[in-house]
Amino acid sequence: MTDRPQDPEEREPLLHRMERSRTFRLADVLDRLQTALGCAVLVVLAVRTVLYLLVRAVL
């Protein structure tokens, strides 16, 4: 037995580390996708509102 504590990454199998990093990457991609979709919805609503107000002002 050695006196130094083992690194948790050394004890964790490589496959589990790969799955965990893939999960984190997928979560990051989904988070960015959700943010992008949210921004797109806000832009569409803003443009629609501005166009509606312009049409109301002309008519």
Distance bins in CASP14 RR format, pairs under 12 A and 6 or more apart:
PFRMAT RR
TARGET T0000
AUTHOR 0000-0000-0000
RMODE 2
METHOD distances of the structure
MODEL  1
2 10 0 0 0 0 0 1 0 0 0 0 0
4 10 0 0 0 0 0 1 0 0 0 0 0
5 11 0 0 0 0 0 1 0 0 0 0 0
6 12 0 0 0 0 0 1 0 0 0 0 0
7 17 0 0 0 0 0 1 0 0 0 0 0
8 16 0 0 0 0 0 1 0 0 0 0 0
8 17 0 0 0 0 0 1 0 0 0 0 0
8 20 0 0 0 0 0 1 0 0 0 0 0
9 16 0 0 0 0 0 1 0 0 0 0 0
9 17 1 0 0 1 0 0 0 0 0 0 0
9 18 0 0 0 0 0 1 0 0 0 0 0
9 20 0 0 0 0 0 1 0 0 0 0 0
9 21 0 0 0 0 0 1 0 0 0 0 0
10 17 0 0 0 0 0 1 0 0 0 0 0
11 17 0 0 0 0 0 1 0 0 0 0 0
12 18 0 0 0 0 0 1 0 0 0 0 0
12 19 0 0 0 0 0 1 0 0 0 0 0
12 20 0 0 0 0 1 0 0 0 0 0 0
12 21 0 0 0 0 0 1 0 0 0 0 0
13 19 0 0 0 0 1 0 0 0 0 0 0
13 20 0 0 0 0 0 1 0 0 0 0 0
14 20 0 0 0 0 0 1 0 0 0 0 0
14 21 0 0 0 0 0 1 0 0 0 0 0
15 21 0 0 0 0 0 1 0 0 0 0 0
15 22 0 0 0 0 0 1 0 0 0 0 0
16 22 0 0 0 0 0 1 0 0 0 0 0
16 23 0 0 0 0 0 1 0 0 0 0 0
17 23 0 0 0 0 0 1 0 0 0 0 0
17 24 0 0 0 0 0 1 0 0 0 0 0
18 24 0 0 0 0 0 1 0 0 0 0 0
18 25 0 0 0 0 0 1 0 0 0 0 0
19 25 0 0 0 0 0 1 0 0 0 0 0
19 26 0 0 0 0 0 1 0 0 0 0 0
20 26 0 0 0 0 0 1 0 0 0 0 0
20 27 0 0 0 0 0 1 0 0 0 0 0
21 27 0 0 0 0 0 1 0 0 0 0 0
21 28 0 0 0 0 0 1 0 0 0 0 0
22 28 0 0 0 0 0 1 0 0 0 0 0
22 29 0 0 0 0 0 1 0 0 0 0 0
23 29 0 0 0 0 0 1 0 0 0 0 0
23 30 0 0 0 0 0 1 0 0 0 0 0
24 30 0 0 0 0 0 1 0 0 0 0 0
24 31 0 0 0 0 0 1 0 0 0 0 0
25 31 0 0 0 0 0 1 0 0 0 0 0
25 32 0 0 0 0 0 1 0 0 0 0 0
26 32 0 0 0 0 0 1 0 0 0 0 0
26 33 0 0 0 0 0 1 0 0 0 0 0
27 33 0 0 0 0 0 1 0 0 0 0 0
27 34 0 0 0 0 0 1 0 0 0 0 0
28 34 0 0 0 0 0 1 0 0 0 0 0
28 35 0 0 0 0 0 1 0 0 0 0 0
29 35 0 0 0 0 0 1 0 0 0 0 0
29 36 0 0 0 0 0 1 0 0 0 0 0
30 36 0 0 0 0 0 1 0 0 0 0 0
30 37 0 0 0 0 0 1 0 0 0 0 0
31 37 0 0 0 0 0 1 0 0 0 0 0
31 38 0 0 0 0 0 1 0 0 0 0 0
32 38 0 0 0 0 0 1 0 0 0 0 0
32 39 0 0 0 0 0 1 0 0 0 0 0
33 39 0 0 0 0 0 1 0 0 0 0 0
33 40 0 0 0 0 0 1 0 0 0 0 0
34 40 0 0 0 0 0 1 0 0 0 0 0
34 41 0 0 0 0 0 1 0 0 0 0 0
35 41 0 0 0 0 0 1 0 0 0 0 0
35 42 0 0 0 0 0 1 0 0 0 0 0
36 42 0 0 0 0 0 1 0 0 0 0 0
36 43 0 0 0 0 0 1 0 0 0 0 0
37 43 0 0 0 0 0 1 0 0 0 0 0
37 44 0 0 0 0 0 1 0 0 0 0 0
38 44 0 0 0 0 1 0 0 0 0 0 0
38 45 0 0 0 0 1 0 0 0 0 0 0
38 46 0 0 0 0 0 1 0 0 0 0 0
39 45 0 0 0 0 0 1 0 0 0 0 0
39 46 0 0 0 0 0 1 0 0 0 0 0
40 46 0 0 0 0 0 1 0 0 0 0 0
40 47 0 0 0 0 0 1 0 0 0 0 0
41 47 0 0 0 0 0 1 0 0 0 0 0
41 48 0 0 0 0 0 1 0 0 0 0 0
42 48 0 0 0 0 0 1 0 0 0 0 0
42 49 0 0 0 0 0 1 0 0 0 0 0
43 49 0 0 0 0 0 1 0 0 0 0 0
43 50 0 0 0 0 0 1 0 0 0 0 0
44 50 0 0 0 0 0 1 0 0 0 0 0
44 51 0 0 0 0 0 1 0 0 0 0 0
45 51 0 0 0 0 0 1 0 0 0 0 0
45 52 0 0 0 0 0 1 0 0 0 0 0
46 52 0 0 0 0 0 1 0 0 0 0 0
46 53 0 0 0 0 0 1 0 0 0 0 0
47 53 0 0 0 0 0 1 0 0 0 0 0
47 54 0 0 0 0 0 1 0 0 0 0 0
48 54 0 0 0 0 0 1 0 0 0 0 0
48 55 0 0 0 0 0 1 0 0 0 0 0
49 55 0 0 0 0 0 1 0 0 0 0 0
49 56 0 0 0 0 0 1 0 0 0 0 0
50 56 0 0 0 0 0 1 0 0 0 0 0
50 57 0 0 0 0 0 1 0 0 0 0 0
51 57 0 0 0 0 0 1 0 0 0 0 0
51 58 0 0 0 0 0 1 0 0 0 0 0
52 58 0 0 0 0 0 1 0 0 0 0 0
52 59 0 0 0 0 0 1 0 0 0 0 0
53 59 0 0 0 0 0 1 0 0 0 0 0
END
